[in-house]
Amino acid sequence: MSTSSFTTNPVALNDLLARCESGEMQLPDFQRSWVWDEDRIKSLIASISRGFPVGAIMTLQVGGGVEFKPRMIEGAPPAKESAEALLLDGQQRLTSMYQVAFRKEVVHTVTPKKKKVDRYFYIDMKKSLDPNVSREEAIVGVPADKIIRADFGRSVLMDLTSLENEIKAEMFPVNLVMDSDDWLSAFDEFYFKDEFEIRNPKNVLKKSFKNEILDVFKTYAIPVIALDKSTSKEAVCVVFEKVNTGGKPLDAFELITAIYAADGHELRKDWYGDSQTVGRAKRFTNTYKVHQSEPGILSEVGNTDFLQVISLFHTRDRRSAAAGEGKVGKELPAISANRAALLSVPLDVYKRYEGLAEIGFTRAAQFLRMLHVFRPYDLPYQSQVVPLAAILAELGDDWDTSATREKISQWYWNGVFGELYGSSTETRIAKDFVEVVEWVKGIGDVPATITDSTFRADRLLTMRMRLSAAYKGVNALLMNEGALDFRTGKRFEYTLFFDESVDIHHIFPQKWCEDNKIEKKIYDSIINKTPISSKTNRMIGGAAPSAYLEAIENKKLIESREVLDHALRTHLIDVELLRADNFAEFMKQRQLALISLIEKATGKAVYQDGIDESGDYEDDEIV
């Protein structure tokens, strides 16, 4: 944003509040509701009454390329004028002052503990002029009936229900600070009906209060940073996120919601639905949902994830059109899913691609299910679902052929075991969208995500928690390769996975390892873990493998010893080593077996220089 695209000038608070009243200044519809509590309002009133700075506000001139749907400041009447500026920053401060200092109605606010209350605000005249009393103490919030009670409402401390009572209590209403003449005249009439005395203490109080408090309000000015109409959508989003440090940062979805609302489209309704329609978010949550307590694999897909897929189609189309016009090299617009690209998606493009994008995510859920990734909890990378959905949408029905699924699976597992989707994913998302589609169609080279991916054998030793995408990947690969439950001999397919509460558990139990003085950093790695049902895991307990395997056989929980051994081998376990409780050799053998499993999935060799034949492993955890 160039230096000429904004100005900074002080504007009288009274003028700003009048502009809020008339509608000349309004809020963009994406701004959240006013939420300040009673104590913060008192603090703001106190600061302004002392002439202290309360920070600048920021406005955006309407009529440019950023067309947001406007709405009035909370509590303001219907607009008398068309909005000339939208308030981007300072909503809470300006709305608070509008509510308490300009409107003449009760203020609906909350206590610091978030209890809803109705308040009128007053300034204790004497306390406000006493240098030994904090100004916050001089600001008083009173109930809607203007009576302050004590003793659980049985006694009245102060009654401010009439002008005369306000004057006698020397409590000035904050909603008159900008229009105080009539109240001050009534004050004079009450105390000086017969003879006006300049030196009368009441007159001194009134005059001092006017000069030191009321005049400060009337002359108080707030710096206004005014962005002109040439300001871009991206700049508005960046600016808002920089200044909105006190709350949840504004995201692209909220900005686009406001942009589309100006054309009459309810983007929020598309995503969240309403009483008559089911929104896309709920449809995603219910995709492949088996149990009420278990959300579908798409339940963590966010609204900006969805917009990213549409952005990929939009920017792809723009690039294709530019190429058709003969543009080359840097003249071609980039295919992108970054925030700037999202903000540039027109409403007609959104409508054109929203259905296809949803199909893409539904196919992604189906694809992940094929790979035995059933829950968001087990998803290696949420961010990788975005390019996956875009790729599957772009490929159409051809995605569900054996050859295509094999290629997409190879790309997916390289992203997981190369741990390439952990950060700074926007560029990779766009590259994968282009490169995987072209590679599948036979018109492009192997995608960079596959060529860039590397996996070291010693990484298996340091994978101990679900923070690692590769840790989750190993679990899914084992089930995908046909792992069977030790106790039942059943394969972990979709329904059984949830019915049996399958999760990652130790093969050599934790208690046995600790009893045998094996370090946690060794026994807790993914090498000593595998998918096991909750019932089987409870039966295993803390016993030695030889003992719990014998118990399974003796209780006739599985058909035969041979069937049990077969089930163990589907987990890439050396049966003889496990039955002999040979932990050290078991770990070496299974590490090699898991390496082969990962090599099969990624189609790439694993660097095996990290294997320590002594079994003395270094702690090099990467999460």
Secondary structure, 3 states (H helix, E strand, C coil): CCHHHEEEEEEEHHHHHHHHHHCCEEEECCCCCCCCEHHHHHHHHHHHHCCCCCCCEEEEECCCCCCCCEECCCCCCCCCCCCCEEEEECHHHHHHHHHHHCCCCCEEEECCCCCEEEEEEEEEHHHHHCCCCCHHHHEEEECCCCEEEECCCCEEEEECCCHHHHHHHCEEEHHHCCCCHHHHHHHHHHHCCCCCCCCCHHHHHHHHHHHHHHHHHHHCEEEEEEECCCCCHHHHHHHHHHHCCCCCCCCHHHHHHHHHHCCCCCHHHHHHECCCCECHHHHHHHCCCCCCCCCCCCCCCCHHHHHHHHHHHHHHHHHHHHHHCCCCHHHCCCCCCCHHHHHCCCHHHHHHHHHHHHHHHHHHHHHHHHCCCCCHHHCCCCCCHHHHHHHHHHHHHHHHCHHHHHHHHHHHHHHHHCCCCCCCCHHHHHHHHHHHHHHHCCCCCCCHHHHHCCCECCHHHHCCCCCCHHHHHHHHHHHHCCCECCCCCCECCHHHHHHCCCEEEECCCHHHHHHCCCCHHHHCCHHHEEEECHHHHHHHCCCCHHHHHHHHHHCCCCCCHHHHHHHHHCCCCCHHHHHCCCHHHHHHHHHHHHHHHHHHHHCCCCECCCCCCCCCCCCCCCC
